[in-house]
Amino acid sequence: MTGSGPPDYTAFATRYDSWFAPSDRVTEDTAGALAGLAKSAGPGPVLELGIGTGRVALPLAARGVEVHGVDISPAMVEQLRAKPGGRDIPVTLGDFRTADARGPYALVYVVNGAFAELPTQDAQVDCFAHAARLLRPGGLFVLDAHVPEALSSGAQGAPADGQVLSTRGGETVLRFRDMDRAEQRYRSHYIVLASGAAGGVEMHRTTVSFRYAAASELDLMARLAGLRPRERWADWTGAPFTSASAFHISVYERPA
């Protein structure tokens, strides 16, 4: 989870993976891509900023990668610890823009839109700078993000209004959003219908706010941090990033 303060859905930490996590296929693609990048970056551990419940960290560790984490939410980390292998991953509790996670690292990554949960441009610049400090020379910083134009247009791949999300527990999750283009923000609203007592239905609602940034703005943040762009993909399978892409994976390198 992001270092800007726990979003409201940390109150649902015990059910986060069921209600809000991407599909198993996306998780496997993410872990596979990160494992490949870790190998290309050379020897050394990797660090996940916003490790949360370990959705990505655990399958990455299962691939033989030494994973460490930072997270601000004890409730989310408790879920990580409850999973097989979760107690073997060192986690620093704190704001991932400043937390003293022991490095240096071959790879630092922040995924599942957690970077965009940082509320201001300054906070996002600070995150780049902190990641750069944690990297060894030749190390990589990786993040994922939506393309702002796709968010505005509702293009395929963007988080659409009124979208019903699949869950692992059979609950119904409806997600819709509103955008503030002047502030470069959008808010995702989640309504969850889950089984309640005596066969009834419980309704839960939470909102998560994001600050989006164009790829060119992210590249400038990287430059200010002393990093340089290395690769950009359209998804975690490594598909080419094109003018039609609604999403991207950006890889930055600390010069050797």
Backbone as JSON, one array per atom type, in Angstrom:
{
  "sequence": "MTGSGPPDYTAFATRYDSWFAPSDRVTEDTAGALAGLAKSAGPGPVLELGIGTGRVALPLAARGVEVHGVDISPAMVEQLRAKPGGRDIPVTLGDFRTADARGPYALVYVVNGAFAELPTQDAQVDCFAHAARLLRPGGLFVLDAHVPEALSSGAQGAPADGQVLSTRGGETVLRFRDMDRAEQRYRSHYIVLASGAAGGVEMHRTTVSFRYAAASELDLMARLAGLRPRERWADWTGAPFTSASAFHISVYERPA",
  "N": [[0.84, -1.19, 0.0], [0.34, 2.32, -0.53], [2.62, 4.94, 0.49], [1.46, 7.31, 1.29], [-0.37, 7.38, 3.24], [-2.77, 5.14, 4.55], [-5.14, 4.01, 2.18], [-8.76, 3.98, 2.24], [-9.51, 1.32, 1.87], [-7.86, -0.28, 3.42], [-9.18, -0.91, 5.7], [-10.49, -3.14, 4.99], [-8.63, -5.18, 4.98], [-8.47, -7.96, 5.44], [-10.02, -8.95, 3.43], [-9.04, -7.92, 1.14], [-7.54, -9.12, -1.02], [-9.48, -10.74, -2.19], [-11.47, -8.91, -2.98], [-10.29, -6.67, -4.32], [-7.89, -7.23, -5.69], [-6.03, -7.7, -8.76], [-6.5, -10.13, -11.45], [-5.47, -13.62, -11.2], [-3.97, -14.26, -13.43], [-2.91, -11.79, -14.28], [-1.38, -11.25, -12.02], [0.51, -13.35, -12.12], [1.77, -12.72, -14.56], [2.85, -10.26, -13.86], [4.65, -10.92, -11.76], [6.33, -12.62, -13.19], [7.45, -10.9, -15.14], [8.8, -9.07, -13.46], [10.64, -10.79, -12.28], [12.24, -11.4, -14.48], [13.3, -8.86, -15.0], [14.69, -8.43, -12.62], [16.67, -10.35, -12.86], [18.05, -9.38, -15.08], [19.03, -7.06, -14.01], [21.06, -7.83, -12.39], [22.96, -9.23, -9.57], [21.55, -9.22, -6.23], [19.11, -8.14, -3.76], [15.54, -7.39, -4.19], [13.14, -4.71, -3.91], [9.87, -4.07, -2.89], [7.77, -1.34, -3.04], [5.11, -0.52, -1.1], [4.12, -3.12, -0.33], [1.95, -4.48, 0.74], [-0.42, -7.1, 0.94], [1.25, -8.96, -0.1], [0.68, -9.91, -2.62], [2.08, -9.78, -5.09], [4.72, -9.99, -4.25], [5.07, -12.53, -3.02], [4.69, -14.61, -5.09], [6.82, -13.73, -6.64], [9.01, -14.13, -4.96], [8.82, -16.9, -4.86], [9.91, -17.55, -7.26], [12.56, -17.55, -6.81], [13.68, -15.09, -6.2], [15.09, -12.74, -4.02], [13.14, -10.95, -1.94], [12.26, -7.86, -0.49], [10.26, -5.55, 1.45], [8.24, -2.51, 1.77], [5.74, -0.94, 3.66], [2.93, 0.98, 4.72], [0.78, 0.12, 6.18], [-0.03, -1.74, 8.9], [-2.1, -3.62, 9.05], [-2.37, -4.65, 6.47], [0.15, -5.82, 6.12], [0.0, -7.76, 8.06], [-1.7, -9.58, 6.84], [-0.03, -10.47, 4.79], [1.91, -11.78, 6.37], [0.45, -13.92, 7.27], [0.32, -15.68, 5.2], [1.67, -18.55, 3.41], [5.16, -18.52, 3.5], [5.19, -15.83, 3.96], [6.29, -14.79, 6.29], [8.94, -14.86, 5.82], [9.77, -12.71, 4.39], [11.41, -9.7, 4.64], [10.05, -6.76, 6.0], [9.68, -3.29, 6.09], [8.0, -1.06, 8.09], [6.34, 1.87, 7.19], [6.33, 5.08, 5.5], [6.65, 4.88, 2.08], [8.09, 6.72, 0.65], [10.12, 7.61, 2.21], [10.99, 5.72, 4.04], [13.48, 3.89, 5.79], [14.57, 1.58, 4.24], [16.67, -1.14, 4.05], [19.32, -1.14, 1.84], [21.86, -1.61, -0.68], [19.6, -2.04, -3.54], [18.96, -4.25, -6.3], [16.72, -3.96, -7.8], [13.9, -1.91, -7.58], [10.45, -1.67, -7.11], [7.07, -0.58, -7.8], [3.73, -1.31, -7.9], [0.45, -2.08, -9.35], [-0.86, 0.35, -9.5], [-0.15, 1.78, -7.24], [1.76, 3.82, -7.1], [0.44, 6.04, -8.17], [-1.28, 6.66, -6.13], [0.09, 8.36, -4.47], [-0.26, 11.66, -3.41], [0.46, 14.16, -4.55], [2.41, 16.04, -6.97], [4.91, 16.68, -5.9], [5.17, 14.67, -3.95], [5.35, 12.42, -5.58], [7.68, 12.99, -7.02], [9.46, 12.87, -4.86], [9.28, 10.14, -4.32], [10.49, 8.96, -6.57], [13.1, 9.98, -6.18], [13.8, 8.81, -3.74], [13.68, 6.08, -4.39], [15.77, 5.99, -6.24], [17.94, 6.48, -4.55], [17.96, 4.13, -3.11], [18.76, 2.23, -4.9], [21.39, 0.26, -6.28], [24.26, 1.16, -8.36], [23.43, 0.72, -11.75], [21.08, -0.49, -11.13], [17.44, -0.99, -11.24], [14.36, 0.83, -11.48], [10.92, 0.32, -11.35], [7.62, 0.93, -12.44], [4.0, 0.94, -12.75], [1.34, 2.39, -14.7], [-1.61, 4.23, -15.68], [-2.44, 5.55, -18.91], [-3.03, 8.94, -19.27], [-4.74, 10.08, -21.28], [-6.23, 7.9, -22.05], [-7.6, 7.35, -19.72], [-9.29, 9.58, -19.65], [-10.84, 9.23, -21.9], [-12.02, 6.81, -21.57], [-10.97, 4.6, -22.83], [-10.25, 1.29, -24.11], [-8.93, -0.85, -21.67], [-8.53, 1.1, -19.78], [-9.64, 2.05, -16.45], [-12.85, 1.58, -16.42], [-15.98, 3.45, -16.16], [-18.56, 2.4, -13.94], [-17.89, -0.34, -13.84], [-18.16, -3.8, -13.36], [-16.41, -5.81, -11.23], [-14.61, -8.87, -11.23], [-14.44, -11.25, -8.57], [-12.82, -13.29, -6.06], [-14.3, -14.45, -4.12], [-16.96, -14.55, -4.74], [-18.39, -12.25, -4.26], [-20.03, -9.17, -5.22], [-18.56, -6.53, -6.86], [-18.67, -3.22, -7.65], [-17.19, -0.77, -9.59], [-16.69, 2.65, -10.08], [-15.76, 5.89, -11.41], [-14.65, 9.32, -10.96], [-13.33, 12.23, -12.54], [-10.88, 14.82, -12.27], [-9.62, 16.98, -14.22], [-8.22, 19.35, -14.06], [-6.74, 19.12, -11.74], [-5.3, 16.88, -12.23], [-6.31, 14.4, -11.32], [-8.06, 11.39, -10.4], [-10.8, 9.65, -8.93], [-11.49, 6.49, -7.68], [-14.35, 4.76, -6.98], [-15.65, 2.25, -4.94], [-18.16, -0.13, -4.61], [-19.21, -2.7, -2.65], [-20.95, -5.67, -2.52], [-21.67, -8.05, -0.28], [-22.06, -11.28, 1.3], [-24.05, -11.35, 4.19], [-24.99, -11.58, 7.67], [-27.29, -14.17, 8.62], [-28.05, -14.84, 6.04], [-28.38, -12.45, 4.74], [-27.49, -9.39, 2.92], [-24.59, -7.47, 2.89], [-23.48, -4.12, 2.43], [-20.62, -2.44, 1.37], [-18.61, 0.47, 1.07], [-15.99, 2.24, -0.45], [-13.48, 4.7, -1.24], [-10.82, 5.53, -3.38], [-8.22, 7.73, -4.06], [-6.38, 9.05, -6.81], [-3.44, 10.45, -8.3], [-2.76, 11.17, -11.51], [-0.19, 10.94, -14.05], [1.41, 11.92, -17.03], [3.4, 9.88, -19.26], [5.64, 11.29, -20.11], [5.94, 13.17, -18.06], [6.56, 11.49, -15.93], [9.01, 10.55, -16.9], [10.52, 12.87, -16.68], [10.51, 13.21, -13.89], [12.07, 11.0, -13.28], [14.49, 11.74, -14.46], [15.18, 13.95, -12.87], [15.77, 12.58, -10.58], [18.08, 11.34, -11.22], [17.88, 9.1, -12.78], [17.42, 7.11, -15.78], [15.32, 6.51, -18.64], [14.67, 3.13, -19.6], [13.08, 1.0, -20.63], [9.75, 0.61, -21.97], [6.6, -0.78, -21.69], [3.41, -2.05, -22.87], [1.96, -3.7, -21.26], [2.19, -6.27, -18.67], [3.12, -8.47, -19.98], [5.04, -7.65, -21.67], [4.29, -6.47, -24.05], [4.51, -4.28, -26.93], [4.64, -0.76, -26.36], [2.41, 1.57, -27.6], [0.81, 4.23, -29.5], [-1.81, 3.6, -29.12], [-2.0, 2.43, -26.67], [-3.35, 1.94, -23.4], [-2.23, 1.75, -20.97], [0.81, 1.46, -19.12], [4.04, 0.0, -18.45], [6.82, 1.18, -16.98], [10.32, 1.3, -17.07], [13.14, 2.26, -15.36], [16.59, 3.2, -15.12], [19.36, 3.31, -12.94], [22.28, 4.91, -13.69], [25.31, 3.13, -14.22]],
  "CA": [[0.0, 0.0, 0.0], [1.11, 3.53, -0.72], [3.16, 5.59, 1.66], [0.82, 8.6, 1.53], [-1.42, 7.16, 4.22], [-3.53, 4.0, 4.06], [-6.45, 4.26, 1.61], [-9.86, 3.45, 3.05], [-9.71, -0.11, 1.79], [-7.1, -1.04, 4.41], [-10.15, -1.4, 6.67], [-10.93, -4.44, 4.48], [-7.4, -5.9, 4.69], [-8.69, -9.41, 5.43], [-10.71, -9.35, 2.2], [-8.49, -7.13, 0.04], [-7.18, -9.95, -2.17], [-10.71, -11.22, -2.83], [-12.29, -7.84, -3.54], [-9.65, -5.61, -5.1], [-6.68, -7.63, -6.39], [-6.19, -8.13, -10.15], [-6.66, -11.56, -11.66], [-4.29, -14.45, -11.02], [-3.15, -14.19, -14.65], [-2.16, -10.54, -14.21], [-0.39, -11.41, -10.96], [1.59, -14.2, -12.63], [2.51, -11.94, -15.57], [3.61, -9.23, -13.14], [5.77, -11.57, -11.08], [7.26, -13.12, -14.2], [8.18, -9.78, -15.72], [9.72, -8.54, -12.46], [11.73, -11.76, -12.12], [13.14, -11.19, -15.61], [14.02, -7.6, -14.81], [15.65, -8.63, -11.53], [17.8, -11.11, -13.39], [18.82, -8.5, -15.97], [19.66, -6.02, -13.21], [22.23, -8.38, -11.73], [22.76, -9.78, -8.22], [21.06, -8.34, -5.18], [17.68, -8.26, -3.46], [14.63, -6.41, -4.78], [12.3, -4.06, -2.91], [8.55, -3.62, -3.32], [7.19, -0.21, -2.35], [3.69, -0.82, -0.96], [4.05, -4.57, -0.51], [0.59, -4.9, 1.06], [-0.67, -8.47, 1.34], [2.21, -9.85, -0.73], [0.1, -10.49, -3.83], [3.13, -9.91, -6.09], [6.0, -10.35, -3.63], [5.18, -13.96, -2.73], [5.03, -15.37, -6.29], [8.15, -13.33, -7.09], [9.95, -14.86, -4.11], [8.76, -18.31, -5.25], [10.77, -17.69, -8.44], [13.95, -17.52, -6.38], [14.14, -13.72, -6.03], [15.06, -12.25, -2.64], [12.23, -9.8, -1.94], [12.0, -7.09, 0.71], [9.1, -4.69, 1.22], [7.88, -1.37, 2.61], [4.31, -0.67, 3.65], [2.5, 1.83, 5.83], [-0.4, -0.44, 6.84], [0.19, -2.99, 9.64], [-3.17, -4.58, 8.77], [-2.06, -5.33, 5.22], [1.32, -6.66, 6.34], [-0.47, -8.92, 8.83], [-2.21, -10.54, 5.86], [1.17, -11.06, 4.18], [2.54, -12.68, 7.33], [-0.4, -15.1, 7.46], [0.4, -16.55, 4.02], [2.89, -19.37, 3.35], [6.34, -17.78, 3.07], [5.06, -14.4, 4.25], [7.15, -14.39, 7.4], [10.33, -14.88, 5.37], [10.04, -11.48, 3.65], [11.63, -8.55, 5.52], [9.19, -5.62, 5.67], [9.84, -2.07, 6.87], [6.75, -0.31, 8.2], [6.54, 3.3, 7.06], [6.05, 5.79, 4.26], [7.63, 4.37, 1.14], [8.91, 7.8, 0.1], [11.19, 7.98, 3.13], [11.34, 4.64, 4.97], [14.87, 3.47, 5.7], [14.67, 0.18, 3.84], [18.1, -1.4, 3.87], [19.75, -1.44, 0.48], [21.22, -1.22, -1.94], [18.79, -3.04, -4.23], [19.11, -4.37, -7.75], [15.44, -3.58, -8.4], [12.85, -1.35, -6.73], [9.25, -1.6, -7.94], [5.79, -0.2, -7.19], [2.8, -1.81, -8.91], [-0.99, -2.05, -9.09], [-1.31, 1.74, -9.4], [0.15, 2.38, -5.94], [2.49, 5.08, -7.27], [-0.52, 7.11, -8.42], [-1.94, 7.02, -4.88], [0.8, 9.49, -3.9], [-1.29, 12.66, -3.69], [0.92, 15.39, -5.2], [3.59, 15.91, -7.81], [6.08, 16.66, -5.02], [5.27, 13.34, -3.34], [5.79, 11.49, -6.6], [9.09, 13.3, -7.24], [10.17, 12.32, -3.71], [9.32, 8.69, -4.45], [11.56, 8.67, -7.54], [14.39, 10.28, -5.58], [14.08, 7.8, -2.71], [13.97, 4.83, -5.09], [17.12, 6.1, -6.81], [18.91, 6.34, -3.46], [17.97, 2.75, -2.66], [19.3, 1.37, -5.96], [22.83, 0.25, -6.56], [24.52, 1.53, -9.75], [22.94, -0.29, -12.69], [19.8, -1.02, -10.67], [16.24, -0.59, -11.99], [13.12, 1.23, -10.81], [9.82, -0.07, -12.23], [6.27, 1.26, -11.98], [2.95, 0.85, -13.75], [0.47, 3.58, -14.67], [-2.54, 4.43, -16.79], [-2.21, 6.68, -19.82], [-4.09, 9.89, -18.93], [-5.71, 10.25, -22.36], [-7.13, 6.74, -22.02], [-8.48, 7.55, -18.58], [-10.28, 10.59, -19.99], [-11.72, 8.79, -22.97], [-12.62, 5.51, -21.28], [-10.47, 3.66, -23.83], [-10.1, -0.09, -23.66], [-7.79, -1.0, -20.79], [-8.65, 2.07, -18.69], [-10.65, 1.63, -15.46], [-14.09, 2.16, -16.94], [-17.07, 3.79, -15.25], [-19.6, 1.4, -13.77], [-17.39, -1.66, -14.19], [-18.33, -4.87, -12.38], [-15.15, -6.53, -11.13], [-14.69, -10.26, -10.77], [-13.82, -11.47, -7.26], [-12.53, -14.69, -5.77], [-15.2, -14.97, -3.12], [-18.33, -14.51, -5.2], [-19.03, -10.97, -3.99], [-20.19, -8.26, -6.35], [-17.85, -5.26, -6.67], [-18.9, -2.25, -8.71], [-16.25, 0.34, -9.53], [-16.88, 3.77, -11.01], [-14.78, 6.93, -11.11], [-14.83, 10.68, -11.44], [-12.04, 12.81, -12.89], [-10.63, 16.25, -12.14], [-8.49, 17.19, -15.13], [-7.45, 20.51, -13.62], [-5.83, 18.7, -10.67], [-4.7, 15.61, -12.63], [-6.74, 13.4, -10.34], [-9.33, 10.68, -10.52], [-11.17, 8.87, -7.76], [-12.18, 5.23, -7.92], [-15.32, 4.43, -5.94], [-15.97, 0.83, -4.94], [-19.31, -0.59, -3.84], [-19.08, -4.15, -2.51], [-22.1, -6.39, -1.98], [-21.16, -9.31, 0.25], [-23.01, -12.02, 2.14], [-24.09, -10.92, 5.58], [-25.55, -12.52, 8.65], [-28.64, -14.72, 8.39], [-28.36, -14.87, 4.61], [-28.59, -11.11, 4.21], [-26.45, -8.79, 2.09], [-23.93, -6.29, 3.44], [-22.91, -3.22, 1.43], [-19.46, -1.68, 1.81], [-18.22, 1.45, 0.07], [-14.73, 2.93, -0.19], [-13.0, 5.54, -2.34], [-9.37, 5.69, -3.45], [-7.88, 8.86, -4.91], [-5.14, 8.88, -7.56], [-2.92, 11.54, -9.12], [-2.16, 10.58, -12.7], [0.87, 11.71, -14.7], [1.78, 11.42, -18.36], [4.69, 9.2, -19.31], [6.7, 12.29, -20.23], [6.14, 13.75, -16.73], [7.29, 10.48, -15.17], [10.39, 10.54, -17.38], [11.18, 14.04, -16.11], [10.76, 12.88, -12.49], [13.21, 10.08, -13.26], [15.7, 12.52, -14.77], [15.52, 14.74, -11.68], [16.3, 11.64, -9.59], [19.31, 10.74, -11.72], [17.57, 7.85, -13.48], [17.15, 7.28, -17.21], [14.4, 5.5, -19.16], [15.29, 1.98, -20.25], [12.07, 0.27, -21.41], [8.34, 0.91, -21.67], [5.73, -1.8, -22.27], [1.97, -1.79, -22.77], [1.41, -4.55, -20.18], [3.22, -7.05, -18.0], [3.67, -9.5, -20.86], [6.09, -7.04, -22.48], [3.77, -6.02, -25.34], [5.03, -2.96, -27.28], [3.87, 0.43, -26.01], [2.09, 2.31, -28.82], [-0.12, 5.35, -29.3], [-3.12, 3.07, -28.76], [-1.93, 1.79, -25.35], [-4.06, 2.6, -22.31], [-1.53, 1.41, -19.74], [2.23, 1.21, -19.42], [5.04, -0.4, -17.48], [8.01, 1.97, -17.28], [11.52, 0.79, -16.42], [14.19, 3.29, -15.31], [17.88, 2.64, -14.71], [20.38, 4.17, -12.33], [23.5, 4.67, -14.46], [26.4, 2.44, -13.51]],
  "C": [[0.87, 1.24, 0.0], [1.55, 4.16, 0.59], [2.47, 6.88, 2.01], [-0.24, 8.52, 2.62], [-2.32, 6.06, 3.7], [-4.84, 4.43, 3.42], [-7.53, 3.58, 2.46], [-9.94, 1.93, 3.01], [-8.79, -0.91, 2.7], [-8.01, -1.54, 5.53], [-10.65, -2.79, 6.27], [-9.72, -5.34, 4.19], [-7.62, -7.41, 4.59], [-9.34, -9.89, 4.14], [-10.17, -8.61, 0.97], [-8.22, -7.99, -1.2], [-8.41, -10.45, -2.92], [-11.42, -10.1, -3.57], [-11.58, -6.97, -4.55], [-8.45, -6.05, -5.93], [-6.98, -7.98, -7.84], [-6.26, -9.64, -10.25], [-5.35, -12.31, -11.41], [-3.37, -14.38, -12.23], [-2.3, -12.92, -14.66], [-1.07, -10.64, -13.15], [0.79, -12.24, -11.44], [2.42, -13.47, -13.67], [3.4, -10.89, -14.9], [4.84, -9.83, -12.49], [6.8, -12.08, -12.09], [8.1, -12.02, -14.83], [9.2, -9.21, -14.74], [10.89, -9.49, -12.23], [12.74, -11.61, -13.25], [13.95, -9.92, -15.47], [15.05, -7.72, -13.7], [16.88, -9.38, -12.01], [18.68, -10.22, -14.26], [19.56, -7.42, -15.2], [20.9, -6.52, -12.48], [21.94, -8.79, -10.3], [22.28, -8.74, -7.24], [19.59, -8.53, -4.94], [16.87, -7.21, -4.21], [13.71, -5.89, -3.68], [10.97, -3.67, -3.54], [8.08, -2.48, -2.43], [5.68, -0.41, -2.3], [3.43, -2.3, -1.12], [2.69, -5.15, -0.15], [0.49, -6.33, 1.54], [0.3, -9.46, 0.71], [1.72, -10.49, -2.0], [1.15, -10.72, -4.9], [4.42, -10.44, -5.47], [6.15, -11.86, -3.42], [5.43, -14.8, -4.0], [6.39, -14.98, -6.87], [9.22, -14.06, -6.27], [9.98, -16.35, -4.46], [9.58, -18.59, -6.5], [12.25, -17.57, -8.09], [14.52, -16.14, -6.18], [14.05, -13.35, -4.55], [14.29, -10.94, -2.6], [12.17, -9.18, -0.56], [10.81, -6.17, 0.42], [9.04, -3.51, 2.18], [6.37, -1.21, 2.54], [3.94, 0.15, 4.87], [1.38, 1.22, 6.66], [-0.06, -1.74, 7.57], [-0.87, -4.04, 9.33], [-2.9, -5.35, 7.48], [-0.86, -6.27, 5.39], [0.95, -7.9, 7.16], [-1.02, -9.99, 7.9], [-1.06, -11.23, 5.12], [1.77, -12.11, 5.11], [1.75, -13.98, 7.5], [-0.3, -16.09, 6.3], [1.68, -17.38, 4.06], [4.06, -18.56, 2.77], [6.31, -16.31, 3.44], [5.97, -13.92, 5.36], [8.62, -14.36, 7.01], [10.73, -13.59, 4.65], [10.24, -10.32, 4.62], [10.77, -7.37, 5.07], [9.49, -4.48, 6.64], [8.5, -1.35, 6.9], [7.05, 1.18, 8.1], [6.16, 3.8, 5.68], [7.08, 5.39, 3.21], [8.41, 5.46, 0.4], [10.14, 8.06, 0.95], [11.7, 6.84, 3.98], [12.75, 4.14, 4.71], [14.95, 1.98, 5.44], [16.13, -0.1, 3.49], [18.4, -1.81, 2.44], [21.24, -1.7, 0.47], [20.49, -2.4, -2.58], [19.12, -3.06, -5.72], [17.87, -3.86, -8.47], [14.53, -3.04, -7.31], [11.61, -1.21, -7.6], [8.04, -1.19, -7.12], [4.72, -0.47, -8.24], [1.35, -1.66, -8.46], [-1.49, -0.63, -8.83], [-0.95, 2.43, -8.11], [0.92, 3.68, -6.06], [1.52, 6.25, -7.43], [-1.31, 7.49, -7.18], [-1.18, 8.11, -4.13], [0.08, 10.76, -4.34], [-0.85, 13.89, -4.47], [2.11, 15.09, -6.1], [4.85, 15.85, -6.94], [6.27, 15.29, -4.38], [5.79, 12.31, -4.34], [7.26, 11.72, -6.96], [9.94, 12.72, -6.11], [10.31, 10.81, -3.81], [10.41, 8.27, -5.44], [12.93, 8.86, -6.89], [14.78, 9.23, -4.54], [14.41, 6.46, -3.36], [15.38, 4.86, -5.66], [18.19, 5.93, -5.74], [19.05, 4.89, -3.0], [18.61, 1.79, -3.66], [20.82, 1.38, -5.95], [23.04, 0.72, -8.0], [24.16, 0.39, -10.7], [21.6, -0.87, -12.31], [18.62, -0.38, -11.4], [15.11, -0.18, -11.06], [11.98, 1.02, -11.79], [8.49, 0.36, -11.61], [5.28, 1.05, -13.11], [2.01, 2.04, -13.6], [-0.48, 3.54, -15.85], [-2.1, 5.61, -17.65], [-3.34, 7.68, -19.6], [-5.15, 10.06, -20.01], [-6.71, 9.1, -22.39], [-8.09, 6.83, -20.85], [-9.62, 8.5, -18.93], [-11.3, 10.08, -20.99], [-12.45, 7.5, -22.67], [-12.19, 4.46, -22.28], [-10.31, 2.27, -23.23], [-8.82, -0.22, -22.83], [-7.79, -0.01, -19.65], [-9.71, 1.59, -17.71], [-12.0, 2.28, -15.73], [-15.08, 2.5, -15.83], [-18.04, 2.61, -15.14], [-19.17, -0.01, -14.1], [-17.62, -2.63, -13.05], [-17.06, -5.71, -12.39], [-15.39, -7.96, -10.66], [-13.96, -10.38, -9.44], [-13.62, -12.96, -7.06], [-13.53, -15.3, -4.82], [-16.66, -14.94, -3.51], [-19.07, -13.23, -4.87], [-19.18, -10.17, -5.28], [-19.5, -6.94, -6.0], [-18.09, -4.39, -7.89], [-17.92, -1.1, -8.53], [-16.68, 1.41, -10.54], [-15.96, 4.89, -10.56], [-15.27, 8.29, -11.53], [-13.45, 11.3, -11.6], [-12.04, 14.3, -12.66], [-9.4, 16.55, -12.98], [-7.63, 18.36, -14.7], [-6.41, 20.12, -12.57], [-5.08, 17.41, -11.0], [-5.03, 14.51, -11.63], [-7.95, 12.62, -10.86], [-9.55, 9.89, -9.25], [-11.91, 7.62, -8.2], [-13.07, 4.92, -6.72], [-15.69, 2.96, -6.06], [-17.2, 0.6, -4.07], [-19.27, -2.12, -3.84], [-20.34, -4.7, -1.87], [-21.62, -7.78, -1.56], [-22.22, -9.97, 1.12], [-22.9, -11.56, 3.58], [-24.67, -11.98, 6.47], [-26.95, -12.96, 8.24], [-29.05, -14.65, 6.93], [-28.62, -13.51, 4.0], [-27.4, -10.64, 3.38], [-25.92, -7.55, 2.79], [-23.38, -5.44, 2.29], [-21.77, -2.44, 2.05], [-19.1, -0.7, 0.7], [-16.9, 2.07, 0.5], [-14.3, 3.68, -1.44], [-11.49, 5.67, -2.25], [-9.06, 6.78, -4.45], [-6.51, 8.65, -5.56], [-4.74, 10.2, -8.22], [-2.22, 10.92, -10.32], [-1.12, 11.52, -13.3], [1.16, 11.08, -16.05], [3.15, 10.76, -18.31], [5.84, 10.2, -19.39], [6.98, 12.96, -18.89], [6.9, 12.77, -15.84], [8.76, 10.43, -15.6], [11.17, 11.73, -16.81], [11.47, 13.81, -14.62], [11.98, 11.96, -12.38], [14.51, 10.84, -13.51], [16.14, 13.34, -13.56], [16.15, 13.86, -10.59], [17.61, 11.0, -10.02], [19.12, 9.4, -12.39], [17.32, 8.14, -14.96], [16.19, 6.19, -17.68], [15.15, 4.35, -19.84], [14.3, 1.24, -21.15], [10.69, 0.79, -21.05], [7.49, -0.11, -22.43], [4.28, -1.38, -22.12], [1.31, -2.63, -21.69], [2.54, -5.41, -19.63], [3.72, -8.24, -18.82], [4.79, -8.96, -21.73], [5.61, -6.59, -23.85], [4.27, -4.61, -25.65], [4.08, -1.84, -26.85], [3.68, 1.26, -27.28], [1.15, 3.46, -28.48], [-1.51, 4.88, -28.93], [-3.14, 2.47, -27.36], [-2.66, 2.63, -24.3], [-3.32, 2.5, -20.99], [-0.06, 1.26, -20.08], [2.99, 0.74, -18.19], [6.31, 0.35, -17.86], [9.17, 1.5, -16.43], [12.59, 1.88, -16.52], [15.45, 2.68, -14.7], [18.72, 3.72, -14.01], [21.69, 3.91, -13.05], [24.6, 4.04, -13.61], [27.56, 3.39, -13.31]]
}
